[in-house]
Amino acid sequence: MNITVIGRGTLGGGLAGRWESSGHHVTRLGRGGGDVGASEVVLLAVPGDVVEAALASVVGLEGRTVLDATNLYGGAKPPAGFASNAEFVKSVTGGPTAKAFNANFASLFDRVIDARAWPSNLWSGDDETQDVVEQLSHEAGYEAVRLGQLTAASTQEGLAGVLFGIARSGLGEFVYRMAPPEKL
């Protein structure tokens, strides 16, 4: 699969490395932007308050499948007129969109593959993204757990404060697993 990752930080860089290890061709873009026209999937992994600028620096997004891994925290809000960053992303690309990989601590990516039971990757989005989200989650060491359609992305984006709060309250960075008891 041809994947472009927009964002070279811990999250974008970490997932790019995992997917390259799985045999995917991954192009990494930073602040300078670039062309994603040859990509089947685009991961958006930038700070949530720079989504508009990040997308404006990229060409070839029209119709692409985009996985939005951005988070809104510190009072940041989605672009005006949108309930979530993910819904804004879809308005720009017109392609299948999912909110995914935003509710995991990127610093733990290298450790999850060795877990007794794989942690969950919560996602919400268009039905057309399900196979891609499930495959790329698995290849990153996670089990995809669907929250709902793209309209649920605003709820998912709101989890960032909850997750960071738990981590700061003494647990530290963590993984989570959502599964029936027999799968724990």
DODO-194354 format. One record per residue: residue in one letter; x, y, z of N, C-alpha, C in turn. Coordinates in Angstrom, 2 decimals. Atoms other than C-alpha are relative to their C-alpha. Example, Ala and Ser with C-alpha at 12.3 -4.5 7.8 and 13.67 -1.06 7.14 Angstrom:
ATOM   residuo       n_X       n_Y       n_Z      ca_X      ca_Y      ca_Z       c_X       c_Y       c_Z
ATOM         a      0.89     -1.19      0.00     12.30     -4.50      7.80      0.90      1.20      0.00
ATOM         s     -0.82     -1.19     -0.06     13.67     -1.06      7.14     -0.77      1.09      0.73
This chain:
ATOM   residuo       n_X       n_Y       n_Z      ca_X      ca_Y      ca_Z       c_X       c_Y       c_Z
ATOM         m      0.85     -1.17      0.00      0.00      0.00      0.00      0.90      1.24      0.00
ATOM         n     -0.70     -1.29     -0.01      1.24      3.53     -0.76     -0.66      0.90      1.03
ATOM         i      0.50     -0.81     -1.11      0.85      5.64      2.38      0.83      1.27      0.08
ATOM         t     -0.72     -1.24     -0.32      1.75      9.27      2.99     -0.37      0.39      1.41
ATOM         v      0.19     -0.47     -1.36      2.20     10.45      6.55      0.33      1.49      0.02
ATOM         i     -0.21     -1.44     -0.16      1.77     14.18      7.11      0.25      0.23      1.48
ATOM         g     -0.41     -0.17     -1.39      3.66     14.88     10.32      1.12     -0.96      0.32
ATOM         r     -1.19      0.82     -0.25      7.09     13.63     11.32      0.31     -0.16      1.48
ATOM         g     -0.21      0.09     -1.44      6.66     13.70     15.08     -0.06     -1.44      0.50
ATOM         t      0.03      1.32     -0.63      6.40     10.79     17.50     -1.10     -0.88     -0.57
ATOM         l      1.11      0.78      0.51      3.00      9.69     16.24      0.20     -0.34     -1.48
ATOM         g     -0.16      0.23      1.43      3.53     10.13     12.50      1.23     -0.83     -0.31
ATOM         g     -1.24      0.75      0.24      7.12      8.91     12.56     -0.07     -1.42      0.51
ATOM         g      0.13      1.34     -0.57      6.28      5.97     14.80     -0.83     -0.93     -0.86
ATOM         l      0.85      0.83      0.85      3.45      4.69     12.63      0.64     -0.22     -1.36
ATOM         a     -0.68      0.17      1.29      5.43      5.31      9.44      1.01     -1.14      0.08
ATOM         g     -0.99      1.07     -0.18      8.19      3.06     10.77     -0.64     -1.37      0.12
ATOM         r      0.69      1.29     -0.15      5.76      0.31     11.79     -0.51     -0.49     -1.35
ATOM         w      0.57      0.40      1.29      4.10      0.34      8.38      1.07     -0.32     -1.02
ATOM         e     -1.12      0.36      0.88      7.41      0.36      6.52      0.49     -1.40      0.32
ATOM         s     -0.41      1.35     -0.42      8.35     -2.73      8.54     -0.96     -1.07     -0.50
ATOM         s      1.00      0.93      0.52      5.15     -4.34      7.26      0.00     -0.07     -1.52
ATOM         g     -0.13      0.07      1.45      6.19     -3.75      3.65     -0.69      1.08     -0.80
ATOM         h      0.66     -1.09      0.71      4.27     -0.59      2.81      1.03      1.02     -0.48
ATOM         h     -0.80     -1.12      0.47      5.77      2.24      0.78     -0.55      1.25      0.69
ATOM         v      0.45     -1.15     -0.79      5.59      5.26      3.11      0.79      1.24     -0.38
ATOM         t     -0.60     -1.31      0.25      6.26      8.87      2.16     -0.29      0.87      1.21
ATOM         r      0.15     -0.85     -1.19      6.84     11.26      5.07      0.08      1.46     -0.40
ATOM         l      0.02     -1.43      0.28      5.90     14.92      4.77      0.02      0.79      1.30
ATOM         g     -0.05     -0.90     -1.14      6.71     17.71      7.20     -0.68      1.31     -0.32
ATOM         r      0.61     -1.33      0.15      5.90     21.40      7.38      0.01      0.52     -1.43
ATOM         g     -0.09     -0.47      1.37      6.94     21.92      3.77     -1.09     -0.53     -0.91
ATOM         g      1.07      0.57      0.80      4.01     19.84      2.55      0.51     -0.86     -1.13
ATOM         g     -0.38      0.84      1.13      4.09     17.98     -0.74     -1.22     -0.52     -0.74
ATOM         d      1.04      0.58      0.85      2.08     15.88     -3.16     -0.34     -1.40      0.51
ATOM         v      0.45      1.31     -0.47      0.02     12.93     -1.92     -0.79     -0.74     -1.07
ATOM         g      0.81      0.54      1.08     -1.53     12.14     -5.30      0.20     -1.47     -0.30
ATOM         a     -0.26      1.41      0.27      0.11      8.71     -5.58     -0.38     -0.90      1.17
ATOM         s      0.29      0.76     -1.22     -1.05      7.63     -2.12     -1.39     -0.59     -0.01
ATOM         e      1.30      0.62     -0.20     -3.84      5.22     -1.38     -0.60      0.46      1.32
ATOM         v      0.42     -0.40     -1.35     -3.99      6.34      2.26      0.91      1.13      0.47
ATOM         v     -0.75     -1.10     -0.60     -2.93      9.53      4.02     -0.28      0.00      1.50
ATOM         l      0.14     -0.17     -1.45     -2.29      9.73      7.78      0.32      1.45      0.31
ATOM         l     -0.21     -1.37     -0.43     -2.69     13.23      9.18      0.37     -0.03      1.48
ATOM         a     -0.52      0.11     -1.37     -0.54     13.39     12.33      0.72      1.28      0.38
ATOM         v     -0.53     -1.32     -0.37     -0.05     17.06     13.16     -0.77      0.49      1.22
ATOM         p      0.78     -0.56     -1.11     -1.08     19.14     16.18     -1.38      0.45     -0.49
ATOM         g      1.38     -0.27      0.40     -4.84     19.63     16.10     -0.29      1.42     -0.39
ATOM         d      0.29     -1.40      0.30     -4.65     23.40     15.94      0.67      0.49     -1.29
ATOM         v     -0.63     -0.40      1.27     -2.64     23.42     12.66     -0.52     -0.81     -1.18
ATOM         v      0.56      0.84      1.05     -4.86     21.11     10.59     -0.23      0.78     -1.29
ATOM         e      0.28     -0.78      1.21     -5.95     23.84      8.19      1.28      0.32     -0.76
ATOM         a     -1.28     -0.34      0.65     -2.37     24.96      7.47      0.67     -1.23     -0.57
ATOM         a     -0.64      1.24      0.48     -1.12     21.38      7.15     -0.64     -0.46     -1.30
ATOM         l      0.68      0.45      1.21     -3.76     20.47      4.58      0.20      0.98     -1.16
ATOM         a     -0.21     -1.01      1.05     -3.24     23.74      2.68      1.37     -0.16     -0.67
ATOM         s     -1.35      0.17      0.55      0.43     22.76      2.15      0.14     -1.27     -0.83
ATOM         v     -0.03      1.29      0.69     -0.49     19.47      0.46     -0.89      0.05     -1.23
ATOM         v      0.82      0.13      1.21     -1.73     18.80     -3.07     -0.29     -1.47     -0.24
ATOM         g      0.35      1.37      0.34     -3.43     15.70     -4.41     -0.89     -0.70      1.01
ATOM         l      0.85      0.60     -1.05     -5.76     15.14     -1.44     -1.38     -0.42     -0.48
ATOM         e      1.37      0.22      0.45     -8.97     15.06     -3.46     -0.30     -1.49     -0.15
ATOM         g      0.46      1.38      0.10    -10.73     11.74     -2.99      0.83     -1.02      0.76
ATOM         r     -0.87      0.94     -0.72     -7.95     10.20     -0.88     -0.67     -0.47      1.29
ATOM         t      0.38      0.50     -1.32     -8.66      8.02      2.14      0.94      0.63      1.01
ATOM         v     -0.82     -0.68     -1.00     -7.46     10.02      5.14     -0.34     -0.53      1.39
ATOM         l      0.13      0.36     -1.41     -6.89      8.79      8.69      0.50      1.21      0.79
ATOM         d     -0.31     -1.21     -0.78     -6.97     11.82     10.99      0.38     -0.41      1.41
ATOM         a     -0.49      0.36     -1.33     -4.83     11.25     14.09      0.23      1.23      0.88
ATOM         t     -0.21     -1.23     -0.76     -5.00     14.83     15.36     -0.78     -0.01      1.30
ATOM         n      0.69     -0.19     -1.27     -6.01     15.83     18.87     -0.20      1.47      0.27
ATOM         l      0.28     -1.36     -0.43     -7.57     18.96     20.25      0.13      0.05      1.52
ATOM         y     -0.17     -0.14     -1.44     -6.36     19.96     23.69      0.48      1.42      0.29
ATOM         g     -0.41     -1.35     -0.37     -5.47     23.09     25.61     -0.95      1.07     -0.50
ATOM         g      0.98     -0.97      0.46     -8.66     24.79     24.48     -0.13      0.12     -1.51
ATOM         a      0.09     -0.05      1.47     -8.08     24.20     20.75     -1.37     -0.51     -0.45
ATOM         k      1.30      0.37      0.56    -11.24     23.89     18.68      0.18     -0.39     -1.46
ATOM         p     -0.07      0.31      1.44    -11.92     22.40     15.25     -0.26      1.27     -0.81
ATOM         p      0.27     -1.16      0.84    -12.12     24.82     12.32     -1.48      0.41      0.08
ATOM         a      1.35     -0.56     -0.12    -15.19     27.07     12.38     -0.99     -0.74     -0.89
ATOM         g      1.06      0.66      0.76    -18.38     25.33     11.32      0.06     -1.51      0.02
ATOM         f     -0.15      1.46     -0.03    -17.17     21.79     12.07      0.02     -0.49      1.45
ATOM         a      0.04      0.59     -1.33    -17.82     19.56     15.08      1.32     -0.67      0.37
ATOM         s     -1.26      0.70     -0.25    -14.44     17.82     14.69      1.01      0.33     -1.10
ATOM         n     -1.03     -0.13      1.04    -11.14     18.06     12.86     -0.26     -0.99     -1.12
ATOM         a      0.22      1.04      1.01    -12.05     14.83     11.08     -1.07      0.42     -1.01
ATOM         e      1.05     -0.45      0.92    -15.22     16.34      9.62      0.53      1.13     -0.90
ATOM         f     -0.64     -1.02      0.83    -13.17     19.34      8.42      0.86     -0.66     -1.07
ATOM         v     -0.87      0.71      0.94    -10.65     16.96      6.81     -0.83     -0.54     -1.16
ATOM         k      0.85      0.56      1.05    -13.46     15.23      4.91     -0.52      1.09     -0.93
ATOM         s      0.49     -1.09      0.84    -14.75     18.58      3.68      1.07      0.48     -0.99
ATOM         v     -1.11     -0.41      0.86    -11.32     19.32      2.19      0.30     -1.07     -1.05
ATOM         t     -0.42      1.08      0.90    -10.61     15.90      0.65     -1.14     -0.58     -0.82
ATOM         g      1.13      0.62      0.67    -14.08     14.66     -0.27      0.11     -1.51     -0.06
ATOM         g     -0.21      1.45      0.03    -12.75     11.14      0.27     -0.37     -0.65      1.32
ATOM         p      0.28      0.73     -1.24    -13.33      8.43      2.88      0.93      0.47      1.12
ATOM         t     -0.76     -0.57     -1.11    -12.21      9.69      6.28     -0.29     -0.76      1.28
ATOM         a      0.15      0.61     -1.32    -11.62      8.17      9.70      0.83      0.77      1.01
ATOM         k     -0.77     -0.48     -1.15    -10.49      9.46     13.07      0.61     -1.25      0.60
ATOM         a     -0.67      1.21     -0.50     -7.89      6.91     14.20      1.38      0.34      0.53
ATOM         f     -1.34     -0.10     -0.58     -4.68      6.55     16.21      0.20      1.22      0.89
ATOM         n     -0.15     -1.19     -0.84     -5.37      9.74     18.19     -0.14     -0.31      1.48
ATOM         a      0.27      0.33     -1.40     -6.31      7.95     21.42      1.00     -1.02      0.54
ATOM         n     -1.07      0.89     -0.45     -3.01      6.11     21.91      1.25      0.83      0.25
ATOM         f     -1.25     -0.70     -0.28      0.30      7.22     23.38      1.07     -0.49     -0.97
ATOM         a     -0.94      0.36      1.07      2.74      7.25     20.46      1.34     -0.49      0.55
ATOM         s     -1.28      0.43     -0.57      5.74      6.79     22.76      0.01     -1.49      0.34
ATOM         l      0.09      1.43     -0.33      4.50      3.23     23.43     -0.08     -0.88     -1.24
ATOM         f      0.15      0.79      1.22      4.29      2.12     19.77      0.97     -1.17     -0.07
ATOM         d     -1.00      1.07      0.10      7.50      0.09     20.00     -0.23     -1.13      1.00
ATOM         r      0.21      1.02     -1.03      6.23     -1.84     23.04     -1.28     -0.80     -0.17
ATOM         v      1.31      0.67      0.05      2.66     -2.79     22.09      0.03     -1.33     -0.74
ATOM         i     -0.04      1.23      0.80      3.60     -5.49     19.59      0.32     -1.22      0.87
ATOM         d     -0.38      1.09     -0.89      4.96     -7.58     22.48     -1.00     -0.25      1.12
ATOM         a      0.99      0.15     -1.06      1.88     -7.25     24.68     -0.69     -1.37     -0.08
ATOM         r      0.71      1.28     -0.07      0.10    -10.43     25.82     -1.29      0.05     -0.81
ATOM         a      1.21     -0.25      0.79     -3.14     -9.06     24.40      0.17      1.38     -0.62
ATOM         w     -0.21     -1.28      0.67     -3.01     -6.31     21.83     -0.95      1.06      0.52
ATOM         p      0.87     -1.08     -0.44     -4.33     -2.96     22.99     -0.92      0.45     -1.13
ATOM         s      0.99     -0.49      0.96     -7.19     -1.20     21.28      0.44      1.30     -0.67
ATOM         n     -0.11     -1.26      0.71     -7.10      1.54     18.68     -1.42      0.44     -0.31
ATOM         l      1.36     -0.51      0.18    -10.37      3.43     18.96     -0.06      0.82     -1.28
ATOM         w      0.14     -0.76      1.24    -11.63      4.79     15.65     -1.46      0.24     -0.30
ATOM         s      1.34     -0.28      0.50    -14.67      6.35     14.05      0.16      0.51     -1.42
ATOM         g     -0.15     -0.48      1.36    -15.33      7.04     10.42     -0.93     -0.63     -0.99
ATOM         d      0.79      0.51      1.12    -16.80      6.24      7.07      0.19     -1.50     -0.16
ATOM         d     -0.07      1.45      0.19    -17.60      2.60      6.31      1.12     -0.41     -0.95
ATOM         e     -1.02      0.34      1.01    -15.20      2.67      3.33      1.40     -0.05      0.59
ATOM         t     -1.33     -0.01     -0.61    -12.27      3.16      5.72      0.25     -1.21      0.90
ATOM         q     -0.12      1.07     -0.99    -12.91      0.09      7.87      1.13     -0.98     -0.29
ATOM         d     -1.05      0.98      0.32    -10.65     -2.38      6.05      1.39      0.59      0.18
ATOM         v     -1.31     -0.65     -0.12     -7.76      0.10      5.91      0.35      0.23      1.47
ATOM         v     -0.26     -0.25     -1.42     -8.11      1.10      9.58      0.34     -1.30      0.71
ATOM         e     -0.27      1.28     -0.66     -8.26     -2.54     10.68      1.37     -0.54     -0.39
ATOM         q     -1.29      0.52      0.44     -5.25     -3.55      8.57      1.16      0.80      0.60
ATOM         l     -1.11     -0.82     -0.50     -3.04     -0.61      9.56      0.07     -0.01      1.52
ATOM         s     -0.02      0.16     -1.46     -4.07     -0.93     13.22      0.72     -1.29      0.36
ATOM         h     -0.62      1.30     -0.27     -3.10     -4.59     13.20      1.50      0.05     -0.25
ATOM         e     -1.42     -0.06      0.33      0.22     -3.87     11.53      0.78      0.91      0.95
ATOM         a     -0.64     -0.84     -1.01      0.94     -1.27     14.22     -0.05     -0.65      1.38
ATOM         g      0.07      0.71     -1.27      0.15     -3.80     16.98     -1.25      0.27      0.81
ATOM         y      1.25     -0.33     -0.68     -3.39     -2.72     17.82     -1.17     -0.76     -0.61
ATOM         e      1.26      0.52      0.50     -6.87     -4.12     17.49     -0.96      1.18     -0.14
ATOM         a      0.91     -1.12      0.25     -9.24     -1.61     15.90     -1.34     -0.24      0.68
ATOM         v      1.31      0.04     -0.65    -12.39     -0.87     17.92     -0.76      1.22     -0.48
ATOM         r      0.76     -1.10      0.61    -15.03      1.20     16.18     -0.94      0.66      0.99
ATOM         l      0.90     -0.81     -0.82    -16.80      4.00     18.02     -1.28      0.33     -0.74
ATOM         g      1.17     -0.33      0.79    -19.16      4.81     15.17      0.38      0.67     -1.31
ATOM         q     -0.22     -0.72      1.25    -19.53      6.87     12.02      0.87      1.24      0.26
ATOM         l     -0.86     -1.17     -0.12    -17.49     10.01     11.35     -0.58      1.05      0.94
ATOM         t      0.62     -0.96     -0.92    -20.00     12.05     13.36      0.42     -0.24      1.45
ATOM         a     -0.49      0.31     -1.35    -18.58     10.32     16.47      1.42      0.52      0.23
ATOM         a     -1.38     -0.48     -0.13    -15.15     11.87     15.81      0.13      1.09      1.05
ATOM         s     -0.10     -1.06     -1.01    -15.93     14.87     18.02      0.06     -0.59      1.40
ATOM         t     -0.09      0.69     -1.28    -16.53     12.52     20.95      1.38     -0.59      0.19
ATOM         q     -1.32      0.62     -0.07    -13.31     10.69     20.17      1.09      1.06      0.23
ATOM         e     -0.98     -1.07     -0.20    -11.35     13.96     19.92     -0.03      0.51      1.43
ATOM         g      0.13     -0.44     -1.38    -12.68     14.87     23.36      0.68     -0.91      1.00
ATOM         l     -0.67      0.93     -0.91    -10.97     11.82     24.86      1.43      0.38      0.33
ATOM         a     -1.40     -0.38     -0.24     -7.53     13.43     24.63      0.19      0.53      1.41
ATOM         g     -0.10     -0.54     -1.35     -8.12     15.38     27.83     -0.14     -1.06      1.06
ATOM         v      0.19      1.10     -0.95     -9.34     12.26     29.62      1.27     -0.85      0.08
ATOM         l     -1.19      0.85      0.02     -6.35     10.18     28.53      1.20      0.69      0.62
ATOM         f     -1.13     -0.74     -0.57     -3.80     12.88     29.37     -0.20      0.19      1.50
ATOM         g      0.29     -0.14     -1.42     -5.52     13.43     32.73      0.32     -1.26      0.77
ATOM         i     -0.32      1.28     -0.64     -5.26      9.74     33.62      1.51     -0.17      0.09
ATOM         a     -1.46      0.15      0.01     -1.59      9.71     32.62      0.66      0.91      1.03
ATOM         r     -0.58     -0.96     -0.95     -0.81     12.82     34.70     -0.37     -0.31      1.44
ATOM         s      0.45      0.29     -1.36     -2.68     11.45     37.72      0.74     -1.16      0.64
ATOM         g     -0.83      1.01     -0.63     -0.06      8.79     38.35      0.21     -1.27     -0.79
ATOM         l     -0.16      1.24      0.76     -0.56      5.97     35.87      1.14      0.11     -1.01
ATOM         g     -0.97     -0.17      1.08      1.79      7.43     33.30     -0.65     -0.40     -1.32
ATOM         e      0.54      0.37      1.30      1.39      6.67     29.62     -0.41     -1.46      0.01
ATOM         f      0.60      1.33     -0.11     -0.72      3.57     29.10     -0.66     -0.42     -1.30
ATOM         v      0.81      0.54      1.08     -2.55      1.34     26.66     -1.32     -0.45      0.61
ATOM         y      1.30      0.47     -0.47     -6.15      0.18     26.93     -0.47     -1.11     -0.93
ATOM         r      0.57      1.07      0.83     -8.07     -2.84     25.69     -1.49     -0.03      0.24
ATOM         m      1.45      0.12     -0.04    -11.76     -2.90     24.90     -0.35     -1.31     -0.67
ATOM         a      0.28      1.34      0.53    -12.87     -6.49     24.49     -0.95     -0.72      0.94
ATOM         p      0.81      0.83     -0.87    -15.33     -9.05     25.78      0.92     -0.76      0.98
ATOM         p     -0.84      0.65     -1.01    -14.08    -10.82     28.94      0.77     -1.22     -0.50
ATOM         e     -0.69      1.21      0.47    -13.22    -14.03     27.09      1.22      0.31     -0.87
ATOM         k     -1.16     -0.37      0.82    -10.69    -12.10     24.98      1.07      0.74      0.80
ATOM         l     -1.00     -0.68     -0.84     -8.81    -10.59     27.93      1.03     -0.96      0.52
